[in-house]
Amino acid sequence: MTEVEAIVASLWELDDDVLEAQLGSHVKAIGDDVAGRGARGVDPASLESIDVNVAARAAIDPRFLDAGRQLFDRVNPLVYQLMCKPLGDDAETRKILDETINQNYTTAAGMLAPVLVSGVGLAPPVATLLATLIIKKIANMGATAICETWEKSLVKPAI
């Protein structure tokens, strides 16, 4: 099991709101760090900065929850494009995607997180949190329905 898969296994039981708030917290911490206002200690762009025990210690900060949801809504369509559009009508690739997601969510999220790092340019902890959220949201969909249902759930951008 890779480090990302181990983290995903710990994050899987957390509520989506907790994951989205932690996502927002990381985005803010990384922004502060880049601007020179970061706190000393753990690098917010490292996997070690993901706090799997956050739900037990503190209430959700609405600012972080909102920031996490906004980032998820912006990045989710990009991930959909990466995961579903290249598949096209390739039934075999779609079958592999479905089997991976349904057999082992930690492997699926562990495979998606590096794609988010290299394909979308996200920091590893942000990619890991997003991969966990995305796989959680699509894990119960059927083989042919994954991309179709995912597409329907995308937030339409404001024009």
N, C-alpha and C positions, 0 to 999 in steps of 0.2 A: 504494500500500500504506500503510495507516494505521500509526501507531506500535505499536499493539497487535499487528497482524498481523506486523510486523517482529520483535517480541519473540517471538511464538509460533513463527515460523519458526526462530528460534535455539534455543528451548526444546524443539522437537519431537523432536530427537535424544536428549535427555536421558532417562535411565531414570526410570520412574515413582517409584521410591524417592527419587531426587534431587529430583524436582519436589515430592513430598510433604514432604520434609525442608525444602526452601526455603519451602514454604507454612507449615509450623510455625514456622520461623525468623521469617517476616514477622509472623505472628500474635503471637508473643512480643515482637518488637521494637515493634510498634504498641501492644501492651498496656503495655510499659515506657514508651513515649513518652507515652501518655495519663496514666500514673501519675506522670510527672515523673522517671522513672529512665532515660529514653532517652539514648542516646549522641548526641553532637553530630555533625553531618555530614549525610549524605543522609537525607531524610525517608522513614521506612519505609513511608509511605502513598503514595509517589510511584512512578510506573512506573520511574524511574531507579534505584530500589533493587533491582530484579530483577537478579540476578547470573547471566548466562547461562554464565559460565565456572566456576561453583562446583564442578562435578564434577571438574575438572582439578586443583583446589587442596587439597581437604580431604576427609577421610572423613566419612561421614554421621553426624551426632550423633543417637543413638537417641531422645533426648528430643524433638528437632525432628521426626523421622520419625513418632513416635507422635502428636504434636500435629497434624501435617499430616494424618495418616490419620483422626484423630478429627474434624477439621473437614470433611474430604472426606465422611466417612460421614454427618455431620449435614446438610451442605448439598446433597449429591447428590440426596436425595429432593425437596428444594425445587425444584431445577433441573428435575428430571424433571416435577414438577407444572406448572412454568411452560412447559416445552417440549412436553410430550406431552398433558396433560389438556385444554388448550384446543383441541388439534387435533381431538379426538373422532374422528369418522368422516370428516373432511374430507380426502379422498384427494389433492386438489390441494395443500393446504398440506403434507401429509406428503411428497409428491413433491418439493416445493421444498426442504424440510429435507434430505431424502436427497441430492438433487443437490448442494446447497451443501456438505454434509459430504464427499461422495465426490469432488467436483471440486476443492475447494480447502479444506483444513483450516484454513489461516491465516484465510481469510475467515469460515469457520464460527466459529472461536474468537473472531475479531475482532468478530463480530456478537453472540456470547454474552456476552463480558466486560462490555459496557455494560449488558446486561440484568441481570447479577449485581450491578452497581454500583447501578442504579436500583431493580431489583425485589427484591433481597435485602438491599441496604444494605452491600455489601462494599467495602473499599478497593480502588482500581484494581489494585495489584499482586497482591492476594489473588484478585481476580476473574479476572485474566489467567492466573494459575497454575492456578486451578480450571477455567477454560474450556479450557485446554490439556489438562489431565488428563481432563476429561469427553469432549472431542472425540476424544482418543486412544483412549479406552476404547470409544467407540461408532462409530468411523470405519469399521470393517470390517463393519458390520451392513447387511443389505438394507433396502430402502425400507419394507416393511410390518413388518419385524422390529425396527427401531430401538427404538421405544418398548416393544414387548413384551419384548425381550431386556433392555433397560435396566431395566425394572421388576423382572425376575427377579433382577438383579444387585444391587439395593438392599439395604443392610444393614437388617435389621429392628430397630427400636428396642427396647431393653430395657424391659420393663414394670415 
